[in-house]
């Protein structure tokens, strides 16, 4: 009988505690993720600005081979 009473109390108390602690846990984890993202953004931003101007390569031009061949016109054959 004592076991059943203890089990019943645990089944009542645990969901109540979870309902109280879950929002707090989500807020805490959200703040931690925000701090991590902010730190990452600052580090990334610092490395880009510390090296001076951003170096860009000139746009690549397409190479067109003049010896490709000639255009051949064809007709579809219906069977």
N, C-alpha and C positions, 0 to 999 in steps of 0.2 A: 504494500500500500504506500509505503514511504517513497519507493522508487517511482510510482506512478505520479505522486504529488510533485516530486522533484522534476520529473520529465514534463509535466503539465506547466509548471512555473517557468522552466527553461524555454518551452515552446511559446509562451506568452511574452517573456522578457526579451528574448533574442530579436524577434522582428521589430519590437519597439525601439531597441537600441540601434538596430541597423537603420531604421527610419530616421533616427536622430543624428547618427554619425555619418551617414552616406553623403548628405549635402556638404557637410564640413570637409569630408575627404575629397570630394570633387573640387571644391573651392581651393583647397590646399594644392592639389595636383595641378589645377589650372594656373595658379600663381607660379608654381615651380616651372611649368612649361613656358610661361610668359617670360620669366627671368632668363631661362635658357635660350629662348629665341632672341631676346634683346641682346644678350651677350654675344651670340653668334652673329647677329646683324652688325654689332659694333666692331667685332673682330674683322669681319668681311669688309666693312666700310673702311676701316683703318688700313688694311693691307692695300686696298685700291688707291687710296689717297696718298699713302706714304711713298709709293713708287713713282710719284709724279704723274705726268700725263699718261693717259691710257694709249698704248701703242696699237694702232690699227694697220693692218696690212692693206696694200692697195687692192682694189677689186680685180679679180682674175678675168682675163679676156678669154672668150671662147676661141679655140683653135679650129679653124675650118680648113679641111684638106681639100684642095682644088682637084685632086686626082681621085675623087670619089667615084666617078662614072657618070653616065648619062641617064636621063629619065626615060624609062620604058613604059609606054602606055599599054594596057592590057584590057581585055574584055572578059567578063564572066561568062562561062558556058553553062547553060541550064540543061540539065539532063532529064 
